Amino acid sequence: MILTSNQSFGAWGEVFGDRVIATAILDRLLHHAVTLNIRGNSYR
């Protein structure tokens, strides 16, 4: 599964409207995940 977001993990509480729910979601998603932080110009 590949998930992409233009929001930082810290901003997910605002996205979901509840910081506790966002923390639980991130905990389950990131448990065995490999994260890539790509920086640079957007070409879209």
FIPA-10607 format. One record per atom (N, C-alpha, C, O): residue in one letter; z, x, y; residue number from 0. Coordinates in nm, 3 decimals, decimal comma, always signed. Layout:
# FIPA-10607
<node "a" <Z X Y> NUM>
...
# end
This chain:
# FIPA-10607
<node "m" <+0,000 +0,085 -0,115> 0>
<node "m" <+0,000 +0,000 +0,000> 0>
<node "m" <+0,000 +0,090 +0,123> 0>
<node "m" <+0,075 +0,188 +0,130> 0>
<node "i" <-0,083 +0,057 +0,217> 1>
<node "i" <-0,086 +0,131 +0,343> 1>
<node "i" <-0,053 +0,033 +0,454> 1>
<node "i" <-0,117 -0,071 +0,469> 1>
<node "l" <+0,048 +0,067 +0,532> 2>
<node "l" <+0,087 -0,013 +0,648> 2>
<node "l" <+0,067 +0,072 +0,772> 2>
<node "l" <+0,101 +0,190 +0,774> 2>
<node "t" <+0,013 +0,012 +0,875> 3>
<node "t" <-0,004 +0,084 +1,001> 3>
<node "t" <+0,063 +0,004 +1,112> 3>
<node "t" <+0,073 -0,118 +1,107> 3>
<node "s" <+0,108 +0,076 +1,213> 4>
<node "s" <+0,171 +0,012 +1,328> 4>
<node "s" <+0,158 +0,103 +1,448> 4>
<node "s" <+0,160 +0,225 +1,435> 4>
<node "n" <+0,145 +0,043 +1,563> 5>
<node "n" <+0,146 +0,122 +1,685> 5>
<node "n" <+0,285 +0,118 +1,751> 5>
<node "n" <+0,301 +0,165 +1,864> 5>
<node "q" <+0,383 +0,063 +1,680> 6>
<node "q" <+0,521 +0,056 +1,729> 6>
<node "q" <+0,607 +0,159 +1,655> 6>
<node "q" <+0,588 +0,184 +1,536> 6>
<node "s" <+0,700 +0,218 +1,727> 7>
<node "s" <+0,794 +0,310 +1,661> 7>
<node "s" <+0,892 +0,229 +1,578> 7>
<node "s" <+0,907 +0,108 +1,599> 7>
<node "f" <+0,959 +0,294 +1,484> 8>
<node "f" <+1,056 +0,224 +1,400> 8>
<node "f" <+1,167 +0,161 +1,484> 8>
<node "f" <+1,216 +0,054 +1,451> 8>
<node "g" <+1,206 +0,227 +1,590> 9>
<node "g" <+1,311 +0,175 +1,677> 9>
<node "g" <+1,274 +0,046 +1,749> 9>
<node "g" <+1,362 -0,030 +1,789> 9>
<node "a" <+1,145 +0,022 +1,765> 10>
<node "a" <+1,098 -0,099 +1,835> 10>
<node "a" <+1,079 -0,218 +1,741> 10>
<node "a" <+1,048 -0,327 +1,788> 10>
<node "w" <+1,096 -0,200 +1,612> 11>
<node "w" <+1,072 -0,308 +1,518> 11>
<node "w" <+1,173 -0,422 +1,532> 11>
<node "w" <+1,142 -0,535 +1,496> 11>
<node "g" <+1,291 -0,394 +1,584> 12>
<node "g" <+1,389 -0,501 +1,609> 12>
<node "g" <+1,336 -0,602 +1,708> 12>
<node "g" <+1,359 -0,722 +1,692> 12>
<node "e" <+1,266 -0,556 +1,809> 13>
<node "e" <+1,206 -0,646 +1,907> 13>
<node "e" <+1,088 -0,721 +1,848> 13>
<node "e" <+1,066 -0,838 +1,880> 13>
<node "v" <+1,013 -0,657 +1,762> 14>
<node "v" <+0,897 -0,721 +1,699> 14>
<node "v" <+0,941 -0,839 +1,613> 14>
<node "v" <+0,882 -0,947 +1,620> 14>
<node "f" <+1,045 -0,819 +1,531> 15>
<node "f" <+1,094 -0,925 +1,442> 15>
<node "f" <+1,195 -1,016 +1,509> 15>
<node "f" <+1,230 -1,121 +1,453> 15>
<node "g" <+1,243 -0,979 +1,626> 16>
<node "g" <+1,339 -1,063 +1,697> 16>
<node "g" <+1,481 -1,050 +1,647> 16>
<node "g" <+1,571 -1,117 +1,698> 16>
<node "d" <+1,504 -0,964 +1,549> 17>
<node "d" <+1,638 -0,944 +1,493> 17>
<node "d" <+1,647 -0,801 +1,441> 17>
<node "d" <+1,574 -0,763 +1,349> 17>
<node "r" <+1,736 -0,725 +1,499> 18>
<node "r" <+1,748 -0,584 +1,462> 18>
<node "r" <+1,796 -0,564 +1,318> 18>
<node "r" <+1,754 -0,470 +1,251> 18>
<node "v" <+1,883 -0,652 +1,271> 19>
<node "v" <+1,935 -0,641 +1,133> 19>
<node "v" <+1,824 -0,666 +1,031> 19>
<node "v" <+1,812 -0,593 +0,933> 19>
<node "i" <+1,744 -0,767 +1,055> 20>
<node "i" <+1,631 -0,797 +0,965> 20>
<node "i" <+1,532 -0,681 +0,965> 20>
<node "i" <+1,485 -0,640 +0,859> 20>
<node "a" <+1,502 -0,628 +1,083> 21>
<node "a" <+1,408 -0,517 +1,092> 21>
<node "a" <+1,461 -0,394 +1,018> 21>
<node "a" <+1,385 -0,324 +0,951> 21>
<node "t" <+1,590 -0,369 +1,028> 22>
<node "t" <+1,651 -0,256 +0,957> 22>
<node "t" <+1,641 -0,275 +0,805> 22>
<node "t" <+1,612 -0,180 +0,733> 22>
<node "a" <+1,663 -0,397 +0,758> 23>
<node "a" <+1,653 -0,426 +0,614> 23>
<node "a" <+1,509 -0,408 +0,565> 23>
<node "a" <+1,485 -0,352 +0,458> 23>
<node "i" <+1,413 -0,456 +0,643> 24>
<node "i" <+1,272 -0,442 +0,605> 24>
<node "i" <+1,233 -0,294 +0,599> 24>
<node "i" <+1,172 -0,250 +0,502> 24>
<node "l" <+1,270 -0,220 +0,703> 25>
<node "l" <+1,237 -0,077 +0,705> 25>
<node "l" <+1,305 -0,001 +0,592> 25>
<node "l" <+1,246 +0,090 +0,534> 25>
<node "d" <+1,428 -0,038 +0,560> 26>
<node "d" <+1,500 +0,027 +0,450> 26>
<node "d" <+1,424 +0,012 +0,319> 26>
<node "d" <+1,410 +0,109 +0,244> 26>
<node "r" <+1,374 -0,107 +0,292> 27>
<node "r" <+1,301 -0,130 +0,167> 27>
<node "r" <+1,163 -0,067 +0,169> 27>
<node "r" <+1,116 -0,018 +0,066> 27>
<node "l" <+1,097 -0,068 +0,284> 28>
<node "l" <+0,964 -0,009 +0,293> 28>
<node "l" <+0,967 +0,143 +0,281> 28>
<node "l" <+0,878 +0,203 +0,220> 28>
<node "l" <+1,067 +0,205 +0,340> 29>
<node "l" <+1,069 +0,350 +0,352> 29>
<node "l" <+1,145 +0,422 +0,241> 29>
<node "l" <+1,154 +0,544 +0,242> 29>
<node "h" <+1,200 +0,348 +0,145> 30>
<node "h" <+1,286 +0,408 +0,042> 30>
<node "h" <+1,215 +0,522 -0,032> 30>
<node "h" <+1,272 +0,631 -0,043> 30>
<node "h" <+1,096 +0,500 -0,081> 31>
<node "h" <+1,020 +0,605 -0,151> 31>
<node "h" <+0,886 +0,631 -0,082> 31>
<node "h" <+0,790 +0,675 -0,146> 31>
<node "a" <+0,881 +0,604 +0,046> 32>
<node "a" <+0,753 +0,612 +0,119> 32>
<node "a" <+0,727 +0,752 +0,173> 32>
<node "a" <+0,818 +0,833 +0,191> 32>
<node "v" <+0,602 +0,776 +0,196> 33>
<node "v" <+0,557 +0,894 +0,269> 33>
<node "v" <+0,509 +0,843 +0,404> 33>
<node "v" <+0,421 +0,758 +0,411> 33>
<node "t" <+0,565 +0,896 +0,511> 34>
<node "t" <+0,523 +0,851 +0,644> 34>
<node "t" <+0,442 +0,960 +0,712> 34>
<node "t" <+0,472 +1,079 +0,703> 34>
<node "l" <+0,339 +0,917 +0,780> 35>
<node "l" <+0,255 +1,007 +0,857> 35>
<node "l" <+0,259 +0,963 +1,002> 35>
<node "l" <+0,232 +0,847 +1,033> 35>
<node "n" <+0,292 +1,054 +1,089> 36>
<node "n" <+0,294 +1,026 +1,232> 36>
<node "n" <+0,172 +1,094 +1,292> 36>
<node "n" <+0,168 +1,217 +1,304> 36>
<node "i" <+0,074 +1,015 +1,329> 37>
<node "i" <-0,051 +1,069 +1,383> 37>
<node "i" <-0,046 +1,056 +1,534> 37>
<node "i" <-0,030 +0,947 +1,588> 37>
<node "r" <-0,061 +1,169 +1,600> 38>
<node "r" <-0,060 +1,169 +1,745> 38>
<node "r" <-0,197 +1,212 +1,795> 38>
<node "r" <-0,269 +1,284 +1,727> 38>
<node "g" <-0,230 +1,167 +1,912> 39>
<node "g" <-0,357 +1,205 +1,970> 39>
<node "g" <-0,426 +1,088 +2,034> 39>
<node "g" <-0,370 +0,979 +2,045> 39>
<node "n" <-0,546 +1,110 +2,075> 40>
<node "n" <-0,625 +1,007 +2,140> 40>
<node "n" <-0,669 +0,901 +2,040> 40>
<node "n" <-0,696 +0,931 +1,924> 40>
<node "s" <-0,676 +0,778 +2,086> 41>
<node "s" <-0,728 +0,669 +2,006> 41>
<node "s" <-0,879 +0,661 +2,025> 41>
<node "s" <-0,927 +0,667 +2,138> 41>
<node "y" <-0,953 +0,648 +1,917> 42>
<node "y" <-1,098 +0,642 +1,924> 42>
<node "y" <-1,152 +0,503 +1,891> 42>
<node "y" <-1,268 +0,491 +1,853> 42>
<node "r" <-1,072 +0,402 +1,905> 43>
<node "r" <-1,122 +0,267 +1,875> 43>
<node "r" <-1,183 +0,204 +1,995> 43>
<node "r" <-1,230 +0,090 +1,988> 43>
# end
